[in-house]
Amino acid sequence: MAVSATLAVNEAVERARRDGRTILPLGFGEAGLPVHPALRERLAGAAGANGYGPVAGAAQLLEAAAGYWIRRRLPTTASQVVAGPGSKPLLYALLQAIGGDVALPRPSWVSYAAQAELLAQRAHLIDTAPGQGGVPDPAALAAAAHRACERGHPLRSVLVTLPDNPTGTLADRDRVAAVCAVAREHDLVIISDEIYRDLVHDPARSYLSPAELAPERTVITTGISKSLALGGWRLGVTRLPASELGERLRERLLHIASEVWSSPANPVQQVAAWAYTEPQVLVEHLEASRRLHATVAGAVAEVFVAAGATLAWPQGGFYLYPDLSAHRDRMAQGWGITDSQGLARVLIDELDVATLPGVAFGDDPDALRLRVATSLLYGPDDLRRQTALVDDDPLALPWIRDGLGQLAAALARLTG
Ligand SMILES: Cc1ncc(COP(=O)(O)O)c(C=O)c1O
């Protein structure tokens, strides 16, 4: 099995850089912001914590994560929380603990289907409606559940991403409610990946977790990689339902965790325990991050729209998912592009723009769609990233302005 497509594009960028080419890095989904100094200091202070600690995570972290969810209308006790070295391994362990076939939105984050494949579990890709990324179409989900049952391999779970990677959209409340109803009817566990929840661009936009509507069957995963830009610190948490199902999953999850990662990194847990209490300094840091993500994702969306792409406007995180099919004929004649893989290849090899092809997200290979990550435009180093974070007009900063200009020029060549 190939290395994850997102990591592969990062490596392609590094290779091109070594060849002396300046690649516009729109491929890798990293938050692209510096570590807040308060987090840095606390991590240094916790460096002496070299014991393994409990498999589920340190009590202080589990309490703090429970508090985080309580403040989001989700009553939670520490015993419902399990921490792990990132939400990615937690998702893998959850898929294994739940077992059976899983329904995934199409398109969806590259690793869900890859993890199911590693586990020899079947992934059913269910289309999403435009602007409703991350949540399978409820009627199609119900039909897939029926079909799977008839074939003797019933679906066991459905995964939703709120807000979504790759599309950057947040599905409407009625979609989420409809999927909860289907899950209940077909007895599916709902895995709700809420890693971008705190990065919904409009803070006034209402957010509905499936755990509010179907608390008995919803498992939430989240972490500090995106909201606090701490991807490399590797810490995620999962909230299990307060039900018999939740207890069963917890037992299996801890069994897997104890045999695979033992416990999350102890010093990181100590810092995360503080972060999940949501101190004012971090709330302000998060607000600034959210503003920057919204501003730059919006500006990149405008560049794509000006180039004739169609897209659902980004609403959370730092992604967008433009469709360039309006230029299909011209791109086929000019560049020999007939599918998303070819489109992404021409963009990186000929036009110095790294993106990911829609096919990496399970999308129709012939659709001319790309996943564009906008957060590495903030700059190549902490100084420029920090400047972007605090500047009133980040789009006027020379390196961000140049990045947007480079993108517009590349798209003009691609489609002209
Ligand atoms: C939708 C989604 N879920 C989960 C993850 C994994 O995050 P973590 O760093 O917590 O493993 C990512 C990271 O790119 C993601 O985009």
The ligand as an SDF file (V2000), in Angstrom:
LIG
                    3D

 16 16  0  0  0  0  0  0  0  0999 V2000
  -10.4890   15.0190    8.8150 C   0  0  0  0  0  0  0  0  0  0  0  0
   -9.2770   14.6920    9.6280 C   0  0  0  0  0  0  0  0  0  0  0  0
   -9.3900   13.8540   10.6500 N   0  0  0  0  0  0  0  0  0  0  0  0
   -8.3300   13.5040   11.3910 C   0  0  0  0  0  0  0  0  0  0  0  0
   -7.0720   14.0030   11.1030 C   0  0  0  0  0  0  0  0  0  0  0  0
   -5.9100   13.5020   11.9420 C   0  0  0  0  0  0  0  0  0  0  0  0
   -5.5360   14.3470   12.9130 O   0  0  0  0  0  0  0  0  0  0  0  0
   -4.5350   13.9460   14.0890 P   0  0  0  0  0  0  0  0  0  0  0  0
   -3.3690   14.8490   13.9310 O   0  0  0  0  0  0  0  0  0  0  0  0
   -5.3160   14.1800   15.3490 O   0  0  0  0  0  0  0  0  0  0  0  0
   -4.1540   12.5100   13.9400 O   0  0  0  0  0  0  0  0  0  0  0  0
   -6.9000   14.8710   10.0510 C   0  0  0  0  0  0  0  0  0  0  0  0
   -5.5660   15.3760    9.7070 C   0  0  0  0  0  0  0  0  0  0  0  0
   -5.2780   15.7970    8.6030 O   0  0  0  0  0  0  0  0  0  0  0  0
   -8.0380   15.2400    9.2910 C   0  0  0  0  0  0  0  0  0  0  0  0
   -7.9420   16.0910    8.2570 O   0  0  0  0  0  0  0  0  0  0  0  0
  1  2  1  0
  2  3  1  0
  2 15  2  0
  3  4  2  0
  4  5  1  0
  5  6  1  0
  5 12  2  0
  6  7  1  0
  7  8  1  0
  8  9  2  0
  8 10  1  0
  8 11  1  0
 12 13  1  0
 12 15  1  0
 13 14  2  0
 15 16  1  0
M  END
$$$$
